[in-house]
Amino acid sequence: MSSEQEHQQGQLQHSTSEIEQYESDSSEGKEENEIKVEGSAFKSANMELDDSLPPKPTSEVEALGNGVTKQILREGHGNIPSENATCFVHYRAWTEMTMHKFEDTFQELQPMELVLGHEKPVHRGLAIGVASMKAGESALFHVGWELGYGEEGNFSFPNVPPKADLIYEVNLIGFEDAKEGGKPRSQMTVEERINAADRRRAEGNQLFKDDKIEAAMQQYEMALSYMNDDFMFQLFGKYKDLADAVKHPCHLNMAACMLRLNRHEEAIMQCTMVLQENGNNVKALYRRGKARAALNRTDEAREDFKKLQKLTPEDKNVARELRLLSEHDKQLYLKQKELYKGIFGPPAKEIRPQTLHWYQALWNWLVRKVGFLFRWSEKDD
């Protein structure tokens, strides 16, 4: 059996037990409740979509009123938000004429909070679109300049020219209806925001157990939206510890979901966020190592697993991952060697000097001697 086949078989047999070991690590506090995930290293990653231009949906165009049109990219679930609901959205925005992308919360990893009925004037068209969406839905909206940045546009950030019609690609992560006690984050106390985030985390864990991976991710994103950078920057002491005990597991659980969906680059980003604050987090090192290995970034994966080996020297699974990385590199070297041999052809045959027999050497000596004597006699004449 080749090392690559051994690797694939071993991953299926051991991946669950490897995760369980780290999930049971009591040193990580609340992270012991994190979800489990199965994954396989060196699996081909999906090609990333080009987000520099808006998607081109084939779904029916729906008129929402006030010149806003909608095309569904991915169906959602449940009900639509009511007036005054606090919605959490990711979106990309383009000017329709030039296709200049001027905003991208996906890239910034910071969802936007949008309170329906209380949105900024430049987001009126966006709010009309969001109000028509269900949780988990993705859609493309066309918005006229009157409901965007208006006649004058915006010349700071974001830079939008005058009278620019807009295109939005929106993902409604989730929402909190006002009638159900939901309220904007700015009106919440620290304890309320942490509790709301922890409730979403727990809901995400249950969805993952039910194999509803994308729905689970939405709950983790909702939880993280309560823990944005501005909020975390204000915390210290016990409140910082309480918030981290919710925030870090959400990032790691997001990484676990993304490993299941083969979204390895995003899994790496989620783990790196945790490692920037806690460089010895074993779950983050393990999952980032798995994601890097899946992308064939073996040097980086080896770095994560070696650090993990120092933290957990008795762990046989980490040693096994390192051995598989070495075997993978060896197989890659052999393939490259065969490839180059095919390009440059077989090696040239070695040319050995012919061995002269004694009589050939004697004959050569006599010829040289006669030649010398002949030249000498001509000189005397």
N, C-alpha and C positions, 0 to 999 in steps of 0.2 A: 504494500500500500504506500502511495506517495505521501510526502509530508503534507501536501495540500489537502489530500483526501482525509488524512488523519486529523488535520486541523478542523475540517468541516464536521467530521463525525464527533470529535471531542467537544466542539462548541455546543452541539446539540445535547450532549450528555451532561456537560458541566456548567453551562452558562447560568442556569437557575440557581445551583448551589453556590456559585461564586457571588451572585448578587445577594443571596440570603445571608451570607457571611457578613457582608458589609451592612446590610439592613439591621442586623442584630447587634451592631456595635453600640453599646450603651453610652460610650463617650460622646456621641453626637446628640445626646439629649432627645429632642422631639423627632429627630430624623429617623429614629427607630421605627416610626410609623410610615416610612416611605414605601412606595410601591415597588414591586418586583418587575423585572423586565428580562426578556430573553433577547439575545443579540448574537450576531456572528461576525467575527472580524474578517477583514479582507473581502467583504461583500461589495459588489460594485455599487457605488453611490448613484442616486438618480441625478440626471443632469438638472442643474439649476435653471429656473425659468428666467428669461430676460425681463427685468422689471423696469428697464429704461423707457419703455413705451407701454401704453395701456393695453390690456388684453383685448382680444377681439371675440366677444361672446357670440354664440349663435342663437341664443334664446330670444324670445319675443320681446319687443320694446314696449314698455308700459309707461303711459303718461301719468305722472303723479300730480300734475297741476303746477301752475305758476312757471311753466316752461321746463320743469324738471322731468327728465325721462330716466327709466331704470331698466337694466337687463341683469338677470340673475346669473351669477357665476357658479354659486353653490348653494343649495337649499339649506335652510336652517331648521329649527325645531321650536315648538311651543308657540306662545303668543307674541304679538308685537308690543313694544313698550307703549305705555300710556303717557299722557301729558304730565310734565314735571318729572318723568323718570330720569334717573341718572344712568347714562349709557357709556360704555367703555368700548372705544373703537380703535382699530388700526386703519390707516388709510394712506394712499398715495394720491397726489394731486398733480395735474398737468394743465397747462394752458392749451386750449383746443387748437388754436391756429398754429403755434410753433412747436407743440408737443414738448415744451420745456417742463421737466418735472421740478416742482418747487417745494414740495413737502413729502416726507416719507417717514411715518412713525415706525414702520416695520424695521427700517434701517437703524433708527435711533433706539429701538427696543423699549419705547415709552408710549403705551396707549394713551389716547386722549380721552378726557372725561367731558361728556357733552350732556348738559341738562336740558331736556327738550322744553322749549318755551322760554328758556333763559340763555340761549346761545348768543355768541357774539354776532353782530350784524354781518360780518364776512362769512359766517357759517350758516346763514339762513337756508341756503339751498342744500347744504350738507345735512342739516337737521331734518328737512323735509324727506330726504332720502332715508336717513336712519330711522325715522318714525315708521317707515313702511317695512322694516326688516325684522326678522326673527333672530333669536340668539344662534350664533354659529353661521349665520348666512353671510355670503360674500356677494357683492353686486357692483355693477358699473353704473355711474350716474353722470348725466350731462346736465350742467347747470349754467343758465344764462348769466351774463355779467351783472345784471341787476341784483341777483341774489348772491353774488360773490363779492369781489373787491371793487365793484362799482365803476363809475365813470372815470375816476382818477387813478384807480389801481393802487399799487403799494410799491414804494421804491426802497424800502428798507428790507427787513426779513419778515416774510418771504417776498421775493421780488416778483411782482405780478404787474404786467403792463395795463394801461387803461382799457376799459371796456373789453376785458378778456373773458370769453366764455371758458368754462372750466370742465374738466373730466376728473371724477373721483373713482378710485377703486377702493371699496370700503369692506372691512370685515367687522361685523358686530360681535365682539367677544361675549358680551352679556350686558344685563342692565338690572337696576334695582328700581322697582316701581315705588313711587312716593306713597301710595296707599298701603304698601306692604312694609312701610317703615324705612324705605330707602331714602337717603339724603346725600347731598354732595359731600365729597370728602372734606371740603373746607369747613363744613359745619360739624364734623365729627371730632370727638376727643381722641386722644392717642389710644386709649383702651378700646374705644369703639372701632377704630380702624384696624387694630391688631386682631380683635375678635372677629370682625367681618372677614378679614383675610384668612384667618384660621378656619372659619366655617367653610369658605370656598375651597380651601385645601382639602378638608375632609371630604367634601362632596366630590372633588376631583379623584381622590383615592378610591371612592366607591365606584365611580364611573369606570375607572381603569380596571377594577376587579371584574366589572361586567363587560370588559373588552370593548368599551366605548372610548377609544383612545383619543379621538379628536375632541369629543365632548369633555373628556377629562382635561385636555390641554386648555380648553376655554376657561374652565374653572381655575386652573393654576394661573392663567393670565389675568383673570379677574382678581385673584388674590394678590398678585404682584402689582396690580394697578393701585392698590391701597398703599403699597410700599415704595412709591416712586422716590427718586433721588432727593427731591426737595424735602420730602417728609423725613427720610432717613438721616439727612444731614442735620436735622434739628434734634435728634435723639442722642442720649448718652446714658451711661449707667444702666440701671435695670431695664429701662424702656428699650434701650438699644439691644440688650440681650434678648428681651421678649420678642422684639420685632425680627431679629436675626433667626430666632428659633422657628419662625414661620416662613420667613423669606427664603432662607437657604434651602429648606426641604422643597419649596415650590420650584426653585431653579433646578434642583436635582431631579425632581419628578418630571419637570418639563424635558430635561435631557433624556430621561428614561423613555418617555413617550416618543421623542424624536428618534431615538435609536430603533424603536419598533417600526417607525415609519421610514427608516433609512434616510433621515434628514440629518446627516452627520455633521455638517458644518454648523448648523443651529445647535446641535447637542454640545459641540465644542464651546460655543459662545456661552451657553448656559452654565456649563461647568467652570469656565474661566471666570465668570462673575463671582462664583463662590470662592474660587481659589485666590482671587485678588484680595479677599478679606480673610480667608483662612487657608493658607498655602498647604496645610497638612490634612485637609479634608479627604479622607480615604475614598469616599464615594465619588467625589468630584474627580479625583485622580484616576480612579478605575474607569469611570464612564468616559472621561475624555480620552484615556488611553484606548478604549474600545473604538471610539469614534475615529480617532486618528488612524488606528490600524485598519479600519474599514475603508479609509480613503488612501490606503497604502503609504501613509506618511509614517513609515516605520521608525525613523530616527526620533521623531517627536513622541510617538507612542512608547518607544523604549525608554525615553526620558521619564515619562509619567510612571511607567511600571517599575523602573529602578528606584525612583523616589518612594513609591508605594512599598517596595520590597524592604527598604530601610525602616519604614514605619511598621511593617508587619512581616518581620524576617521569617517567621515560621509558616507563612502562608504558601502552600504548595501550588495553589492556583496561579499566583503571581509569577512564581518561577516558571510555571508551564507557559504562561503567556509570553514571557521573555524568550523561552526556548522556541516557541512557534514563530516569533518575530525573526529569530536568527535563521530558522529553517526557511522561512519565506524569502529572506534576503539571499540565501544560498540558491534557492530555486530560481530566483530572478536573475542571479549572476549566470547560472548555467544556461538559461534561455537567451540571455544577451550574448553569451559566448557563441552559442549555436547560430544566432542571427548574424553576428559579425563574420563568422566563418563562411556563411552562405553569401555574404556581400563581397568579401575579398577573395573568395575561392580557396582551394586547398593550399597548404603551405608549399612553397617551392622545394623541389627535391635538392638535396645537398649534393654538390659536385665535388667529388673527391679527386685529388691528383693521381694520375695513373702511375703505377709502379713500373719502373724500367728494369728489364732483365739485364744480366751482367754483360751479355754479348752486345746488347744495344748500347750500353754505356761505353764498351770498348770501341765499338765502331764510331760513335760520336767523338771519342777522344782522338782516334786516328785521323778522322776528317779534319778536325781542328788543327792537329799537328802538321798534316800535309799542307794545309792552307797556310800555316805560319811559315813553313820552310819555303814554299813557293814564293810568298811575298818577300822573304828575306833574300832569295836568290835574285829576284828581279831588281832589288835595290842595289846589290853588288854590281850587276851589269850596268 
